[in-house]
Amino acid sequence: MAGHEIPEPADRKQVADHMSDPQAVEETRHSCDPAFRHGVVVGFDGSTSSERALAYAIGMARRSGSGLIIVHVANRLPTTVWAGCEPPVFVDVPDHRTEVLGLELACADYLSEVPWVLVERGGDICHELEEVGREYSADAIVVGSTHGIVGRIFGSVAGRLARRAQRPVVVIP
């Protein structure tokens, strides 16, 4: 097992502050561990469908001899209600679930077969999975399918990601 990494919110802010500079963007993109370049990105939140996606992604990474980038996207909540005048401001809500997931993954025997890293992000799930895929030059993004009324009303993460991603998306039922 390679371990897990949970970046601090301050680190993400520093990266966001330098995104206006193209050279800083390029440095950030190439600053990831080379063991995980061209790896497999998998969205994971601890749900049954994400556990199935993780199991598939582990096999995919093992067969290709690459690393596994496990991504947990933390919640963002509006601080104001949009009244039609100003758009809402979003804040990162401390999500202790990432820490719990990281500890569970660190103790999991099935992850000993591949090098892996846990990345925490905040924001839109589709955007963040694609962004991590771009940063690591991932060969594929693996997600679990959404079952339920919310996915039918707003569109599933898998469906939205498959339409906008710049790399292959594997949806596990």
C-alpha positions as CSV (number, residue, x, y, z in Angstrom):
1,M,0.0,0.0,0.0
2,A,1.4,3.4,-1.0
3,G,-0.5,5.4,1.5
4,H,-2.9,8.3,1.2
5,E,-2.6,12.0,0.8
6,I,-5.2,14.6,2.0
7,P,-4.2,18.1,0.8
8,E,-4.9,20.9,3.1
9,P,-7.4,23.6,2.0
10,A,-4.7,26.2,2.1
11,D,-2.7,24.2,-0.5
12,R,-5.7,24.3,-2.8
13,K,-6.0,28.0,-2.3
14,Q,-2.4,28.6,-3.2
15,V,-2.8,26.5,-6.4
16,A,-6.0,28.5,-7.3
17,D,-4.2,31.8,-6.7
18,H,-1.5,30.8,-9.2
19,M,-3.9,29.5,-11.9
20,S,-3.8,32.8,-13.8
21,D,-0.2,32.2,-14.6
22,P,0.2,29.6,-17.4
23,Q,3.6,28.6,-16.2
24,A,2.3,28.0,-12.7
25,V,-0.5,25.9,-14.1
26,E,2.0,23.8,-16.0
27,E,4.2,23.4,-12.9
28,T,1.2,22.3,-10.8
29,R,0.1,19.8,-13.5
30,H,3.6,18.2,-13.5
31,S,4.1,18.3,-9.8
32,C,2.3,15.0,-9.1
33,D,4.2,11.9,-8.2
34,P,5.5,10.2,-11.4
35,A,4.3,6.8,-10.1
36,F,0.7,8.0,-10.6
37,R,1.1,9.6,-14.0
38,H,-1.1,7.8,-16.5
39,G,-2.9,6.1,-13.6
40,V,-6.6,5.4,-13.1
41,V,-8.8,8.0,-11.4
42,V,-11.7,6.7,-9.4
43,G,-14.4,8.7,-7.7
44,F,-15.0,7.3,-4.2
45,D,-17.5,8.4,-1.4
46,G,-17.9,5.1,0.4
47,S,-21.3,4.2,-1.2
48,T,-21.9,0.8,-2.6
49,S,-21.6,1.9,-6.2
50,S,-18.3,3.7,-5.5
51,E,-17.0,0.6,-3.8
52,R,-17.8,-1.4,-6.9
53,A,-16.1,1.3,-9.0
54,L,-13.0,1.2,-6.7
55,A,-12.8,-2.6,-7.1
56,Y,-12.9,-2.3,-10.9
57,A,-10.4,0.5,-10.9
58,I,-8.0,-1.5,-8.7
59,G,-8.1,-4.4,-11.3
60,M,-7.6,-1.9,-14.1
61,A,-4.6,-0.3,-12.4
62,R,-3.1,-3.7,-11.6
63,R,-3.5,-4.9,-15.2
64,S,-1.9,-1.8,-16.6
65,G,0.8,-1.6,-14.0
66,S,-0.2,2.0,-13.1
67,G,-1.1,3.8,-9.9
68,L,-4.6,4.5,-8.6
69,I,-5.8,8.0,-7.8
70,I,-8.8,7.8,-5.5
71,V,-10.7,11.1,-5.4
72,H,-13.2,12.2,-2.7
73,V,-15.0,15.4,-3.5
74,A,-16.1,17.2,-0.4
75,N,-19.3,19.2,-0.2
76,R,-19.6,22.9,-0.9
77,L,-22.5,24.8,0.5
78,P,-23.8,28.3,-0.4
79,T,-23.3,31.0,2.3
80,T,-26.1,33.1,0.9
81,V,-29.3,32.4,-0.8
82,W,-29.5,33.7,-4.3
83,A,-32.1,36.4,-4.4
84,G,-31.6,37.2,-8.1
85,C,-29.2,40.1,-7.4
86,E,-25.9,38.4,-6.5
87,P,-24.8,34.9,-7.2
88,P,-24.3,32.7,-4.1
89,V,-20.9,32.5,-2.6
90,F,-19.7,28.9,-1.9
91,V,-17.5,27.9,1.0
92,D,-15.7,24.6,1.6
93,V,-17.4,22.8,4.4
94,P,-15.0,20.7,6.5
95,D,-15.7,17.2,5.5
96,H,-14.3,14.8,8.0
97,R,-15.6,12.0,5.9
98,T,-12.4,12.2,3.8
99,E,-10.3,11.5,6.8
100,V,-12.5,8.5,7.7
101,L,-12.4,7.2,4.2
102,G,-8.6,7.6,4.1
103,L,-8.2,5.6,7.3
104,E,-10.6,2.9,6.0
105,L,-8.6,2.7,2.7
106,A,-5.3,2.6,4.5
107,C,-6.4,-0.5,6.4
108,A,-7.9,-2.2,3.4
109,D,-6.0,-5.3,2.3
110,Y,-7.3,-5.2,-1.3
111,L,-5.4,-1.9,-1.9
112,S,-2.0,-3.5,-1.2
113,E,-1.9,-4.7,-4.8
114,V,-1.4,-1.3,-6.3
115,P,0.2,2.1,-5.4
116,W,-2.6,4.5,-4.5
117,V,-3.1,8.1,-3.4
118,L,-6.3,9.7,-1.9
119,V,-7.0,13.2,-3.2
120,E,-9.6,15.5,-1.6
121,R,-11.3,18.2,-3.6
122,G,-14.2,20.5,-3.1
123,G,-16.7,21.6,-5.7
124,D,-18.5,20.0,-8.6
125,I,-17.8,16.3,-8.7
126,C,-17.6,16.1,-12.5
127,H,-15.3,19.1,-12.8
128,E,-13.0,17.9,-10.0
129,L,-12.7,14.3,-11.3
130,E,-11.8,15.6,-14.8
131,E,-9.4,18.1,-13.3
132,V,-7.6,15.4,-11.3
133,G,-7.6,13.3,-14.4
134,R,-5.9,16.1,-16.3
135,E,-3.3,16.8,-13.5
136,Y,-2.3,13.1,-13.5
137,S,-2.7,12.6,-17.2
138,A,-5.0,9.7,-16.3
139,D,-5.7,7.0,-18.8
140,A,-9.3,6.6,-17.5
141,I,-11.8,7.8,-14.9
142,V,-13.9,5.2,-13.2
143,V,-17.2,6.1,-11.4
144,G,-20.2,4.2,-10.0
145,S,-23.6,4.7,-11.5
146,T,-26.2,6.8,-9.7
147,H,-29.4,5.1,-8.6
148,G,-32.2,7.2,-7.3
149,I,-34.5,10.1,-8.0
150,V,-31.8,12.8,-7.6
151,G,-29.8,11.4,-10.4
152,R,-32.8,11.2,-12.6
153,I,-33.8,14.8,-11.9
154,F,-30.5,16.5,-12.1
155,G,-28.6,14.1,-14.2
156,S,-26.1,11.5,-12.9
157,V,-22.5,12.3,-12.2
158,A,-21.5,9.4,-14.6
159,G,-23.7,10.8,-17.4
160,R,-22.5,14.4,-17.1
161,L,-18.9,13.2,-16.8
162,A,-19.1,11.0,-19.9
163,R,-20.4,14.0,-21.9
164,R,-17.7,16.4,-20.9
165,A,-14.6,14.4,-20.0
166,Q,-11.5,14.5,-22.2
167,R,-10.5,10.9,-21.4
168,P,-12.3,7.6,-21.3
169,V,-15.0,7.2,-18.5
170,V,-15.9,3.8,-17.2
171,V,-19.3,3.6,-15.5
172,I,-19.7,0.7,-13.2
173,P,-23.4,-0.4,-12.5
